[in-house]
Amino acid sequence: MYKKVLMLDPDHFSTFSSLKTLGKKKIPVIIADSNFFGVSNWSKYKYKKIKSFGFKKGTKELIKWILELAVNQEIDTIIPTTDKSIWLLSEHRKQLEKYIELNIPSIKATRICLFKDLTYKTLKKNGFNYLKYYSPTNRRELENISDKIKYPIIIKPRSTVYLKFKGKGCIVHNKEELLDKYELNEYSYDEDYINKKFPKLKWPILQEYVKNPVENIEQVSGYIDKNGNPVCITVTKKIRQFPPKLGIAVVAKVIKNDELINIALNFLKKIKYNGIFECEFIKKKIKNII
């Protein structure tokens, strides 16, 4: 029999997609039912669902719950399908690996991927092309930056973990609009812990805006084993996204682009990444920017 797989975040589209893929192969997937309306709870491909409180009580309580399942041999592994679940597993990997099999990146590699200011610093340090960005941490810095930057520009959350999701960002066209729409992000859980460990997290970053994004975005996705070897890779091109100017792909097609594959694998090798990955590239003039 295949190993029993636990998946969190039943309301996320990537959980549903992963569940369907594994379910078709008769791999038993257990859904952590933290949201009654989560689409994965009602899929015919699930093995079973277990009542869970998700992230509502904080990560410490959620890890205790997962460890109990692992110790009782109710699960054999966990596949993260969202940023916040891969962060959770990476942060507590040493505890979890005593009982279940995991192939996820180190906490250092995870931070580089999930905290945008660290992503840009790593890209710059290693000579990769990247979009211009600014990371104010107080109102005075924001006002000073507002006089220097080229508009339009995107206000984006510094990370996708711990924060209440308000979309991928907001496009502003001048200084007045920037100062009016720039707001601190709210935490969705573990507020005291985050304020101590990542006090700058609630301050959004500012990122250069590239026109006609849908026509210029391609993504490299795949899986890297524990030894750092790519097992499978695919490249897709966005055809349609929602919202149209700044959103996630709703229609994409598979394409061939060896150049992007090489750039993505080189970056992932630099940060010693393993597990499931997706790198997004946007073409600016003749440059591919990760």
N, C-alpha and C positions, 0 to 999 in steps of 0.2 A: 504494500500500500504506500502511496505517496505520503510525504510529510505534511502534517497539518500546518497551514499558514494562517497567521492572524493579520488582519488589516484593520487599521483605525480609520477615522474620518469617513463614515458611510455616505455622507451627503456630497462628497467631492466627486467630480466627473472622472478623475484619474483612478480613484478607487473602483468605481463601477467598471471602467474599461479593463483594469487589471484583473478584477474578479471574473469578468466574462472570458478573458483570454485563458486564465488558469482553469476555470470551471469547465470549459469545453474540452480540456485535456484530462478531466476527471480528478484534478488536484483539489483536495478538500480545503476550502477557504472558509475561515471563521470570521464573521463580521462583528466588530465591537459596536454594538447598537447604542450609540450615544445620542442619536437623533431619530425620533420615531419616523420622521418624514424622509430620512436619508434613502436615496434611491437604491443603494446596494442592499438595504435590509429586505427588499422585496424582490430581489433578483432570483430567478430559478437556478442560477449557477452557484449560489452559496451552499456550503456544506451545512452550516447552522449559524445562528446569531446568538451572541451572549450580551445580556444587558450590561451596559457600561455608563459611567458618568462622564467619560471623555476627559477633556481638559478643564471642566468646570470647577473641580476641586483642587486644581493645580497639578504640577508634574510629579511631585512626591507621591501623592495618593495614586496617581495613574500608574506610576512605576511599581508601586506595591501591588496593585491589582494585576499587572502583567506578570510580575515575578511569581505571584500565587498560581497563575495559570501554568507558568513554565515549570515550577516545582512539582505541580500535580500532573505534569506531562499531558496537559490538555492541548498544548501547542508545541510545535517543533522549531518554528522560525517565525519571523515577522518581516513582511515586506512593506517598507514605507512608501506611501503614495502621495504624500504632501510634504511641503517644506517643514511644517511644524512637527510631523511625525518623525522625519529623518533627524531633525535636531534633537528631539526627545531621546531617540535610540542611540544616537552618537554620544550624547552627553552622559548616558548611563550604560555605555557599551560593556564596560568591565563587569558590572553587576550581571547584566543579561547573558553574557557569553559563558558564564558558569553553567547555564542550564539549557540554552537554546543556540542554534546556529544562526550567525548573522554575517552578512557581507555588506558592510556600510563603511563610509569613510571615517577617518579619525575626526576628533572634535576640532582640530586645527584646520583640516581641509574643509569641514562643514562650515565653520565660521567664515572662511574665505569666500565660500560660495553663497552664503545666505546673508551676509552683511555687506551691503553694496560698497561702502567706503573701503572695506578691506579688499573686496574684489578689484576695485579700480587701482588701489595701491599695489596689489600683487601683479596686475597686468602691466602697470607702468614699470615696476621693478624688473620684470622679466622681458621687457621689450616688445610686448604685444600692442596692437592698435586698440585704442579705447576711446569712448566718447568723453568730451570735456565734462567735468562735474565739479560741484562745490558742496561742501558739507558744513554748513553753519551749525554752531552749537549754542548760540544765543542771539537775541534780537539785534544787538549792535553789529555782530558779524554779518547777519542777513542784510541789514541796511547798507553796510559798506559794499557787500557783494552786488547788491541790486543796481549800483551805479556803473559797474564794470562789465557785467555780462551782456551777451548778445541774445536778443529775444527773437522768436519765442523760445521758451525754456520749459522743462517739465519739472513739476514738484512731485517727488516720488518718496514712498516710505523707505526708510533706511534698511528695513528688512521685512520679510513676510512672516516672521515668527514673533509670537508674543503680542502682536499689535492687532487691533480690530481692523478687519479688511474693509477698505473704502475704495477699492479699485486699484488699477495699476499706476494711477497718477493723474495729474491735472496740468493741462497746458496753459501757460499764461503768456501774455503778449507785450507787457510793459512793466515798469517798476511799480506803478500804482496797483496794478492787478496782482503782482507778486506779493506785495506787502499786505494786501487785503485778503488773499486766499491762502497764504501760508499759515498753517495751523499745526500745533503739536499733535502727534498721533496719540490715541488712547490705547492703554494696555487691555488685553482681553483676559489675561490670567497671570499669576505669579508677579504681581506688581511690585511688592516689596523686594523680592529677589532681584528683579531686573533693574530697579532703581539703584541698587547697590552694585551690581555687577556690570551693567551696561547703561550708565546714566545718560548717554547721548542718544540712545536708541529712538527715543520719541521725537527727535528732531529730524524732519525729512531732509533728503538731499535734493540738490538741483542738478538736472542732467540736460545736456545738449539735446535739442530736438532735431530730428532728421525728417525732412518732408517726404510725403508719400511712403509711409512705413510699410504698408502691406506689400507694395511692389518690391521692397528691398530686404525683406526678412527671410532668412533661412535658418533651419535648426538642425543640429547634429545630436542624435539621441543614441543611447546604447547601454551596454553593460560591461564593466571591467571586473575581472576576477581578483581574488585576494593577492595574487602575484603581480598585479598591474597589467595583465594582458587583456586586450579587448576581445570579448567573446562575440558580440554582435553590434553592428552599427548601421544606422540608416540616416539619410539626409532628406529633409522635407522643406518645401517652400510654401509659405503662407499664401493662400488664395483669398481668404476672407477672414476678418477678425471682428470681434465685438467687445467694446464699442469700436467703430471703424477707425478712429484716429489713434486710439491707445487701448488695445485690448488683447484678449487671448485668441488663438486660432480656433475657428469653427469649421474651416475648410482648408485642407492642405493636400499637396501631392508629393509623392516620392520622386526625388531627382538624383542625379549623379553629380557629386562635387568633391573630388579627392582633396582639393586644396583645403576646404573647410574641415574635412576629417583630420588632416594632418595638423592643422592649427589647434583643433579641439583636443586631440590626443596629446599634443605637446604641452598644452596648458595643464591638462589633468595629470600628466606625468610630473610636471614641475611641483604640483601641490600634493603629490602622492595620493591621488584619489582612487577609490575603488567602490564598486557598486553601480547602481542605476544612475544615469546622468542625462542631462540635456543642456546643450550650449546653444544660445541664440546669437546669431550674427545679423548685423544690419549693414548693408552696403552704402557707403558714403563716397560718392564719386567713384574712384577705382579701388578703394580700400575695403577690405572685409574687417569689420570691427566686432569683437566679441563682447 
